[in-house]
Amino acid sequence: MKKQLVKRKHVLDATAMVMLVVLCASWGIQQVSIKYANQGISPILQSGLRSVFATILIWIWMIARRQRILEKDGTLWWGIAAGLLFTGEFLLIYWGLDFTYASRSAIFLYLSPFVVAIGSQLFIPGERLRKIQVIGLCCAFVGIVVTFGESLTLPTNKVLIGDGMLVIAAVLWGATTVLIKASPLAQIAPSKTLLYQLGISAVILPFGSLAIGEPGIVKITPLIGICLVYQIVWVAFVTYLLWFWLIRNYPVARLTSFTFLTPLFGVIAGGLLLNEAITSSLLLALVLVAIGIFLVNRPLRN
């Protein structure tokens, strides 16, 4: 097999930044779509259905583009590992929300960029972070705490279990990103990387839903159907495909700094679409996250 030559960039250009903002906004809106669809479809089953149908879409996409799906390229076990990490992440996120609060989950889940930063230092040559970039990550994280920090009251034992599950999910999210970048998966088409993850999660997540006793599909309304289609077509198929393309071509620590925008977009979307409260702290949080992203992505001076 001929390995694809990938011309990687060391900084994010305007195209990458615009794509990242669109992706984070899309993932923030997804939080609202999941919350609304929970009225009719259990969360883990939602995630499983998303993976099942998105797997079909990515398979059709690869066939249409004449990409060799079953080609022996040395990535099978790496792909299975990435798929298991991806599946474990979503299983813990959705299951953990049965124990803790969504606002607390936003804080613990966005420890992930720090996992990516550490992993980049250890496993990805040429992606070491400078002190100013670490400060930028911390600044962006403070922005998340400013928005959701009111939920950090003294937890019960049940809440602590959920918090722990979200921390592990954050580690798995970061580990997935580093694994893809540091392994042979970085040399193959993003669509095949996505197929590994969606395919494995499509098998495991529905069984996970049964294992924890979710009620499954309770009702389907047109709006719930739209929410599910949004998650399948736009999020799991389009945005994840773009995300893996970005991981393949740009430094991952710089990319993940933008993900701090996702929960903030989620708050904005919740206010606009579900009439949820938007506090004045959101503006301060946006400023802190913007400063953090700038520091992480500031060009090196010669």
Secondary structure as GFF3:
##gff-version 3
##sequence-region A 1 302
A	DSSP	alpha_helix	14	37	.	.	.	ID=ss1
A	DSSP	alpha_helix	43	64	.	.	.	ID=ss2
A	DSSP	alpha_helix	76	96	.	.	.	ID=ss3
A	DSSP	alpha_helix	102	109	.	.	.	ID=ss4
A	DSSP	alpha_helix	112	123	.	.	.	ID=ss5
A	DSSP	alpha_helix	131	148	.	.	.	ID=ss6
A	DSSP	three_ten_helix	149	151	.	.	.	ID=ss7
A	DSSP	alpha_helix	157	182	.	.	.	ID=ss8
A	DSSP	three_ten_helix	184	187	.	.	.	ID=ss9
A	DSSP	alpha_helix	190	211	.	.	.	ID=ss10
A	DSSP	alpha_helix	222	229	.	.	.	ID=ss11
A	DSSP	pi_helix	230	239	.	.	.	ID=ss12
A	DSSP	alpha_helix	240	249	.	.	.	ID=ss13
A	DSSP	alpha_helix	252	257	.	.	.	ID=ss14
A	DSSP	three_ten_helix	258	260	.	.	.	ID=ss15
A	DSSP	alpha_helix	261	274	.	.	.	ID=ss16
A	DSSP	alpha_helix	281	297	.	.	.	ID=ss17
###
